Amino acid sequence: MPTKKQKDTAIFICQLLIFSLPTDIPIPLTIQLINNNLEKF
């Protein structure tokens, strides 16, 4: 069973990916942002 923090992180990642799709942000940069945020949790 995932913890609340893990769920929040997963939701955040999904939102970040959806948000980055229509923009010009390259996917590797998006992944880098996700990794940076995961380290904060």
ZAGU-469204 format. One line per 3 residues: number of its first residue (from 1); their letters; for each residue x, y, z of N, C-alpha, C, O. Coordinates in Angstrom, 1 decimal. Layout:
N
NUM> a> X/Y/Z/X/Y/Z/X/Y/Z/X/Y/Z | ...;
END
This chain:
41
1> mpt> 0.9/-1.2/0.0/0.0/0.0/0.0/0.9/1.2/0.0/1.7/1.4/0.9 | 0.8/2.1/-1.0/1.6/3.3/-1.1/1.2/4.3/0.0/0.0/4.4/0.4 | 2.2/5.0/0.5/1.9/6.0/1.5/1.3/7.2/0.8/1.3/7.4/-0.4;
4> kkq> 0.8/8.2/1.7/0.2/9.4/1.1/1.2/10.2/0.3/0.9/10.7/-0.7 | 2.4/10.2/0.8/3.5/11.0/0.2/3.8/10.4/-1.2/4.0/11.1/-2.2 | 3.8/9.0/-1.3/4.1/8.4/-2.6/2.9/8.7/-3.6/3.2/8.9/-4.7;
7> kdt> 1.7/8.7/-3.1/0.5/9.0/-3.9/0.6/10.4/-4.4/0.4/10.7/-5.6 | 0.9/11.3/-3.5/1.1/12.7/-3.9/2.2/12.9/-4.9/2.0/13.7/-5.9 | 3.3/12.2/-4.7/4.4/12.3/-5.7/3.9/11.8/-7.0/4.2/12.4/-8.1;
10> aif> 3.2/10.6/-7.1/2.8/10.1/-8.3/1.8/11.0/-9.1/1.9/11.2/-10.3 | 0.9/11.6/-8.3/-0.1/12.6/-8.9/0.7/13.8/-9.4/0.4/14.3/-10.5 | 1.7/14.3/-8.6/2.5/15.4/-9.1/3.2/15.1/-10.4/3.3/15.9/-11.3;
13> icq> 3.8/13.9/-10.5/4.5/13.5/-11.7/3.6/13.5/-12.9/3.9/14.0/-14.0 | 2.4/12.9/-12.7/1.4/12.8/-13.8/1.0/14.2/-14.2/1.0/14.5/-15.4 | 0.8/15.1/-13.3/0.4/16.5/-13.6/1.6/17.2/-14.3/1.3/17.9/-15.3;
16> lli> 2.8/16.9/-13.9/3.9/17.6/-14.5/4.1/17.1/-15.9/4.4/17.9/-16.8 | 3.9/15.8/-16.2/4.0/15.2/-17.5/2.9/15.8/-18.4/3.2/16.2/-19.6 | 1.7/15.8/-17.9/0.6/16.4/-18.7/0.8/17.8/-19.0/0.6/18.3/-20.1;
19> fsl> 1.3/18.6/-18.0/1.6/20.0/-18.2/2.7/20.2/-19.2/2.6/21.2/-19.9 | 3.7/19.4/-19.2/4.8/19.6/-20.1/4.6/19.2/-21.6/5.3/19.6/-22.4 | 3.5/18.4/-21.8/3.3/17.9/-23.1/3.0/19.0/-24.2/3.7/19.0/-25.2;
22> ptd> 2.1/20.0/-23.9/1.9/21.0/-24.9/3.0/22.1/-25.0/2.9/22.9/-25.9 | 3.9/22.1/-24.1/4.9/23.1/-24.1/6.2/22.6/-24.8/6.2/21.5/-25.3 | 7.1/23.5/-24.9/8.4/23.2/-25.7/9.4/22.6/-24.8/10.6/22.5/-25.2;
25> ipi> 9.1/22.3/-23.5/10.1/21.7/-22.6/10.4/20.3/-23.1/9.5/19.5/-23.3 | 11.7/20.1/-23.4/12.1/18.7/-23.8/11.8/17.7/-22.7/11.9/18.0/-21.5 | 11.5/16.5/-23.1/11.2/15.4/-22.2/12.3/15.2/-21.2/12.1/15.0/-20.0;
28> plt> 13.6/15.1/-21.7/14.7/14.8/-20.7/14.7/15.9/-19.6/15.0/15.6/-18.4 | 14.4/17.1/-19.9/14.4/18.2/-18.9/13.2/18.0/-17.9/13.4/18.2/-16.7 | 12.1/17.5/-18.5/11.0/17.2/-17.6/11.3/16.1/-16.6/11.0/16.1/-15.5;
31> iql> 12.0/15.0/-17.2/12.4/13.9/-16.3/13.4/14.4/-15.3/13.4/14.0/-14.1 | 14.3/15.3/-15.7/15.2/15.9/-14.7/14.5/16.6/-13.6/14.9/16.5/-12.4 | 13.5/17.4/-14.0/12.7/18.1/-13.0/12.0/17.1/-12.0/11.9/17.4/-10.8;
34> inn> 11.5/16.0/-12.6/10.8/15.0/-11.7/11.8/14.4/-10.8/11.5/14.3/-9.6 | 13.0/14.1/-11.3/14.0/13.5/-10.4/14.4/14.4/-9.3/14.6/14.0/-8.1 | 14.6/15.7/-9.6/14.9/16.7/-8.6/13.8/16.8/-7.6/14.1/16.9/-6.4;
37> nle> 12.5/16.7/-8.0/11.4/16.8/-7.0/11.3/15.6/-6.2/11.0/15.6/-5.0 | 11.7/14.4/-6.8/11.6/13.2/-6.0/12.6/13.2/-4.9/12.4/12.6/-3.8 | 13.8/13.8/-5.1/14.8/13.8/-4.1/14.3/14.7/-2.9/14.8/14.5/-1.8;
40> kf> 13.4/15.6/-3.1/13.0/16.5/-2.1/12.0/15.8/-1.1/11.9/16.1/0.0 | 11.3/14.8/-1.7/10.3/14.1/-0.9/10.9/13.2/0.2/10.2/12.5/0.9;
END
